[in-house]
Amino acid sequence: MIETFLLIILFIVGIYFGSFFTLATYRLPKKENIIYKHSYCPNCNHKLGILDLVPIFSYLFLGGKCRYCKNPIGIRYFLFEILTGIVFVLLGISLKIDIYNIEIIKIIYLGLVILYIASLFIIAGINKEQDKIQKSVLYFGIGICVVYIIYSCTLNLENVYKYVIYLCMMLILILLDTLSFKKNLKYNETIQICILILYMLIITGEYITIFTLLFTILMMGIENIMMHIKKRKSQKVRTKKTKRPIAFYLCVANIILLIGSNFLINYMVK
């Protein structure tokens, strides 16, 4: 009963995080404040009340429409909130948190992983919607890396020198990306992808990151096959070429594999 209550709490926390992710995905590319600025309807700009901001339930009670301008709200926001709730529940289950014997180490790790997954959700959302990687979120990731390195080294889980090398490589790449922007007035996507991969290396380790890259290649290959089939079925319709959201696939693959590895460690390995 108590464990069920804990999972319910995780689901509630997850759906609220999901609501925040959609807000951050919309505002960060516009350079709008994501903390202090009051939530508003993007169609009529009317400030939203408390009853308009309850994840999942507000969408259902309002019939998927804005209370003020009656414009429809995309169902993807509703589904995304449910998805993040499920991800948080799966994360809690995968860590095998025992409410009767709470381990501070696991609670700290859970908090760090939640922040990590939050950053990946936002990176993936912006990359999918805007075809870019949000640098401010990557900078936030550096802070998470530093805290995670301190956490790991305190517990003697890993060699600190490996982490320092990865972190230095990340900082060098950020410097190169900044110099590239000053020269060409645009960020280098390849460098940003490398920074994201280093971020994953520090938090999830080498094996999960390698499988993340393989899984990403697989997902992009499947998408290419599906697009090719769709193109053959509609030969008369000209489709313009679109860039592949590589960061989106990397983040999705990494979240799946991270939770999957926790299940493997805590339930399969004795």
C-alpha positions in Angstrom: 0.0 0.0 0.0 2.8 2.4 0.9 4.8 1.5 -2.2 1.7 2.2 -4.3 1.4 5.6 -2.6 5.1 6.3 -3.5 4.5 5.4 -7.2 1.5 7.7 -7.2 3.6 10.5 -5.8 6.2 9.8 -8.5 3.5 9.9 -11.2 2.2 13.3 -9.9 5.7 14.7 -9.8 6.3 13.4 -13.3 3.2 15.0 -14.8 4.1 18.3 -13.3 7.6 18.0 -14.6 6.0 17.1 -18.0 4.0 20.3 -17.9 7.2 22.3 -17.1 9.0 20.6 -20.0 6.4 21.7 -22.5 6.7 25.3 -21.1 10.5 25.2 -21.3 10.4 23.8 -24.8 8.2 26.7 -25.9 9.9 29.5 -24.0 13.6 28.8 -24.1 14.1 29.2 -27.8 12.2 32.5 -27.5 14.5 33.5 -24.6 11.5 34.0 -22.3 11.8 33.4 -18.5 10.7 29.9 -17.6 10.4 30.5 -13.8 9.0 33.9 -13.0 6.9 34.8 -16.0 3.2 33.8 -15.5 1.8 31.0 -17.7 -0.3 32.2 -20.6 -2.2 30.9 -23.6 0.0 31.1 -26.7 -3.1 31.9 -28.8 -4.8 34.7 -26.9 -2.0 35.6 -24.4 -4.5 35.4 -21.5 -2.9 34.6 -18.2 -3.8 31.1 -17.0 -5.3 30.5 -13.6 -4.5 27.7 -11.1 -7.3 25.5 -12.4 -5.9 25.9 -15.9 -2.5 24.5 -14.9 -3.3 21.2 -13.3 -1.6 18.6 -15.6 -3.8 16.1 -17.4 -7.0 17.1 -15.5 -7.2 20.7 -16.8 -7.0 19.3 -20.3 -9.8 16.8 -19.6 -12.1 19.3 -17.8 -11.6 22.0 -20.4 -12.3 19.6 -23.2 -8.9 20.2 -24.8 -9.6 23.9 -25.3 -8.4 27.2 -23.8 -10.9 28.5 -21.2 -10.7 32.0 -22.6 -10.3 31.9 -26.4 -11.7 28.4 -27.0 -8.9 27.5 -29.3 -7.9 23.8 -29.2 -4.9 22.7 -27.2 -2.7 20.1 -28.9 -3.3 16.6 -27.5 0.4 16.1 -27.6 0.8 18.1 -24.4 -1.8 15.9 -22.7 0.0 12.7 -23.9 3.4 14.1 -23.0 2.4 14.8 -19.4 1.1 11.2 -19.2 4.4 9.9 -20.7 6.6 11.8 -18.2 4.5 10.5 -15.4 5.0 6.9 -16.6 8.8 7.5 -17.1 9.1 8.8 -13.5 7.2 5.7 -12.2 9.4 3.4 -14.2 12.4 5.2 -12.9 11.3 4.7 -9.3 10.5 1.0 -9.9 13.8 0.4 -11.7 15.8 1.8 -8.7 13.9 -0.7 -6.4 13.4 2.0 -3.7 12.2 0.3 -0.5 9.9 2.7 1.5 10.6 0.6 4.7 14.3 0.9 4.3 15.1 4.1 2.6 18.7 4.5 1.4 19.9 8.1 1.3 22.3 7.1 -1.5 19.4 5.9 -3.7 17.4 9.1 -2.9 20.3 11.3 -3.9 20.8 9.3 -7.1 17.1 9.5 -7.9 17.2 13.3 -7.5 20.2 13.6 -9.8 18.7 11.2 -12.4 15.4 13.2 -12.4 17.4 16.4 -13.1 19.3 14.6 -15.8 16.2 13.2 -17.5 14.6 16.6 -17.2 17.4 18.2 -19.2 17.2 15.4 -21.8 13.5 15.9 -22.2 13.9 19.6 -22.8 16.8 19.1 -25.2 14.8 16.5 -27.1 11.7 18.6 -27.2 13.5 21.7 -28.5 15.5 19.7 -31.0 12.3 18.1 -32.4 10.3 21.4 -32.5 13.0 23.9 -33.4 15.7 21.7 -35.0 18.3 23.1 -32.6 20.1 22.1 -29.3 19.5 24.6 -26.5 22.8 25.7 -25.2 21.5 27.0 -21.9 20.3 23.4 -21.1 23.7 22.0 -22.0 25.2 24.5 -19.5 22.7 23.4 -16.9 24.0 19.9 -17.7 27.5 20.9 -16.7 26.2 21.8 -13.2 24.6 18.3 -13.0 27.9 16.7 -14.1 29.8 18.5 -11.4 27.4 17.4 -8.7 27.3 13.9 -10.0 31.1 13.7 -10.1 31.2 14.8 -6.4 28.6 12.2 -5.6 30.4 9.4 -7.4 33.8 10.2 -6.0 32.4 10.5 -2.5 31.2 7.0 -2.7 34.3 5.8 -4.6 32.2 4.5 -7.4 34.5 5.7 -10.2 37.9 7.1 -10.9 37.8 10.9 -10.6 40.4 11.4 -13.3 38.1 9.9 -16.0 35.4 12.3 -15.1 37.7 15.3 -15.0 38.9 14.4 -18.6 35.4 14.2 -19.9 34.4 17.4 -18.2 37.5 19.2 -19.6 36.7 17.9 -23.1 33.1 19.2 -22.7 34.4 22.7 -21.7 36.8 22.8 -24.6 34.0 21.9 -27.0 31.8 24.6 -25.6 34.6 27.1 -26.1 35.1 25.9 -29.7 31.3 26.2 -30.3 31.3 29.8 -28.9 34.2 30.8 -31.1 32.5 29.2 -34.1 29.3 31.2 -33.4 31.3 34.4 -33.2 32.9 33.7 -36.5 29.9 32.3 -38.5 27.0 33.7 -36.4 25.6 30.2 -35.9 26.3 27.3 -33.6 28.1 24.2 -34.8 25.6 21.3 -34.5 28.3 18.6 -34.7 30.1 20.1 -31.7 26.9 20.4 -29.8 26.1 16.7 -30.5 29.6 15.8 -29.1 28.9 17.9 -26.0 25.6 16.0 -25.5 27.4 12.7 -25.9 30.0 13.6 -23.3 27.2 14.7 -21.0 25.7 11.2 -21.4 29.2 9.6 -20.8 29.6 11.3 -17.5 26.1 10.5 -16.1 25.3 7.1 -17.6 28.7 5.7 -18.3 30.5 4.3 -21.4 28.3 1.1 -22.0 25.0 2.9 -21.9 26.3 5.7 -24.1 27.7 3.3 -26.7 24.3 1.4 -26.8 22.6 4.8 -27.0 24.6 5.6 -30.2 23.7 2.2 -31.7 20.1 2.6 -30.7 20.0 6.1 -32.2 21.4 4.8 -35.5 18.8 2.0 -35.5 15.9 4.4 -34.9 17.1 6.8 -37.6 17.5 3.9 -40.0 13.9 2.7 -39.3 12.7 6.3 -39.9 14.5 6.5 -43.2 13.0 3.2 -44.4 9.5 4.4 -43.4 10.0 7.8 -45.1 11.3 6.0 -48.2 8.2 3.7 -48.3 5.9 6.7 -47.8 7.7 8.6 -50.6 7.2 5.6 -53.0 3.5 5.5 -52.2 3.1 9.2 -53.0 5.4 9.8 -55.9 3.4 12.7 -57.2 3.8 14.6 -54.0 7.0 16.5 -53.6 8.4 16.4 -50.1 11.0 18.8 -49.0 14.1 17.5 -47.3 14.2 17.9 -43.5 17.0 17.6 -41.1 17.0 14.6 -38.7 16.6 15.6 -35.0 19.7 13.6 -34.0 19.7 15.0 -30.4 16.1 14.0 -30.0 16.9 10.3 -30.9 20.0 10.4 -28.6 18.0 11.7 -25.6 15.1 9.2 -26.1 17.4 6.3 -26.5 19.5 7.3 -23.5 16.5 7.6 -21.2 15.2 4.2 -22.3 18.5 2.5 -21.8 19.2 4.2 -18.5 16.0 3.0 -17.0 16.4 -0.4 -18.6 20.0 -0.8 -17.1 18.6 0.1 -13.7 16.0 -2.7 -14.0 18.8 -5.1 -15.1 21.1 -4.1 -12.2 18.5 -4.1 -9.4 16.3 -7.1 -10.5 18.4 -9.4 -12.7 22.0 -9.1 -11.4 22.5 -10.9 -8.0 
